[in-house]
């Protein structure tokens, strides 16, 4: 079961890609280095803090049955504000991600690792048309998989999330996670 829920965890890491809300400014006690004091880095300052996540998850793209998963997600700055670290935990999985902005590519990069296997998964994405969309390649049960995560309906305290997988190189996608992030008060 843990192996099959791995895509859900990857989606949580991508939450860093949402625009900043003025009411949820980052911890002002963090000193940001000059090298990382970029407008794009500030766009994700809203993500710093504590979140509750409730998702409906399929065990695999071919199944129709959904299972509810509840999780806690805590995000903070590290390395003088040059990166965000996410610490995720539900009843099955503990995971962490590191996220930073790549100025040369004008994209965000995120790597994720969890307690289900020793493997780093990398995603690239950008915010466009009010949505954050990230793509990543992985191998599941010996097969290449394209993962797509979309964050939409973004507000200061809530975000909708959709995680999809493609087994045909991105020609068609199947929804396997539908989630809602809610800021802890």
QUIQUIWO-V409962 format. One record per residue. N is the residue number from 0. PHI is phi in whole degrees, 0 to 359 (* if undefined). OMEGA is omega in whole degrees, 0 to 359 (* if undefined). Layout:
BEGIN
N & PHI & OMEGA
N & PHI & OMEGA
END
This chain:
BEGIN
0 & * & 181
1 & 300 & 180
2 & 300 & 183
3 & 283 & 177
4 & 272 & 182
5 & 309 & 179
6 & 301 & 178
7 & 299 & 181
8 & 295 & 178
9 & 299 & 182
10 & 296 & 182
11 & 296 & 181
12 & 292 & 185
13 & 280 & 180
14 & 301 & 181
15 & 294 & 189
16 & 266 & 183
17 & 268 & 183
18 & 290 & 182
19 & 286 & 174
20 & 256 & 181
21 & 303 & 181
22 & 283 & 181
23 & 235 & 182
24 & 298 & 182
25 & 291 & 177
26 & 302 & 184
27 & 288 & 179
28 & 281 & 179
29 & 281 & 178
30 & 274 & 181
31 & 268 & 179
32 & 291 & 179
33 & 302 & 182
34 & 298 & 184
35 & 252 & 180
36 & 276 & 183
37 & 252 & 176
38 & 307 & 181
39 & 296 & 178
40 & 294 & 179
41 & 292 & 180
42 & 298 & 181
43 & 253 & 181
44 & 298 & 180
45 & 298 & 186
46 & 287 & 180
47 & 297 & 180
48 & 140 & 185
49 & 247 & 184
50 & 226 & 167
51 & 256 & 179
52 & 234 & 175
53 & 236 & 183
54 & 227 & 168
55 & 259 & 189
56 & 232 & 171
57 & 267 & 177
58 & 291 & 177
59 & 203 & 181
60 & 298 & 183
61 & 271 & 181
62 & 267 & 179
63 & 258 & 184
64 & 279 & 179
65 & 251 & 178
66 & 235 & 177
67 & 276 & 177
68 & 236 & 176
69 & 247 & 184
70 & 216 & 170
71 & 248 & 182
72 & 223 & 182
73 & 236 & 186
74 & 234 & 177
75 & 212 & 176
76 & 286 & 170
77 & 223 & 175
78 & 54 & 178
79 & 57 & 176
80 & 84 & 181
81 & 276 & 180
82 & 206 & 173
83 & 247 & 174
84 & 246 & 179
85 & 252 & 174
86 & 234 & 187
87 & 248 & 174
88 & 206 & 168
89 & 235 & 183
90 & 287 & 181
91 & 249 & 195
92 & 232 & 168
93 & 242 & 181
94 & 211 & 177
95 & 219 & 175
96 & 226 & 170
97 & 239 & 183
98 & 226 & 176
99 & 212 & 179
100 & 264 & 177
101 & 255 & 185
102 & 303 & 182
103 & 295 & 180
104 & 265 & 186
105 & 54 & 180
106 & 219 & 174
107 & 263 & 175
108 & 238 & 180
109 & 222 & 173
110 & 239 & 185
111 & 231 & 172
112 & 216 & 179
113 & 218 & 184
114 & 276 & 180
115 & 270 & 177
116 & 189 & 178
117 & 278 & 184
118 & 205 & 174
119 & 268 & 176
120 & 242 & 184
121 & 247 & 178
122 & 232 & 171
123 & 234 & 180
124 & 196 & 179
125 & 212 & 178
126 & 263 & 183
127 & 208 & 177
128 & 55 & 177
129 & 76 & 180
130 & 228 & 170
131 & 257 & 179
132 & 235 & 180
133 & 231 & 179
134 & 238 & 176
135 & 209 & 178
136 & 256 & 179
137 & 211 & 174
138 & 239 & 178
139 & 234 & 180
140 & 50 & 177
141 & 78 & 182
142 & 244 & 177
143 & 289 & 181
144 & 228 & 172
145 & 258 & 180
146 & 252 & 177
147 & 232 & 178
148 & 241 & 180
149 & 230 & 174
150 & 252 & 185
151 & 209 & 185
152 & 50 & 187
153 & 276 & 173
154 & 231 & 182
155 & 297 & 187
156 & 239 & 184
157 & 205 & 179
158 & 216 & 173
159 & 270 & 186
160 & 221 & 176
161 & 227 & 178
162 & 243 & 182
163 & 232 & 177
164 & 232 & 176
165 & 234 & 177
166 & 256 & 182
167 & 238 & 176
168 & 74 & 177
169 & 96 & 178
170 & 288 & 178
171 & 226 & 180
172 & 235 & 177
173 & 237 & 177
174 & 291 & 176
175 & 233 & 177
176 & 218 & 173
177 & 234 & 187
178 & 232 & 175
179 & 226 & 174
180 & 264 & 177
181 & 230 & 180
182 & 293 & 173
183 & 286 & 179
184 & 267 & *
END
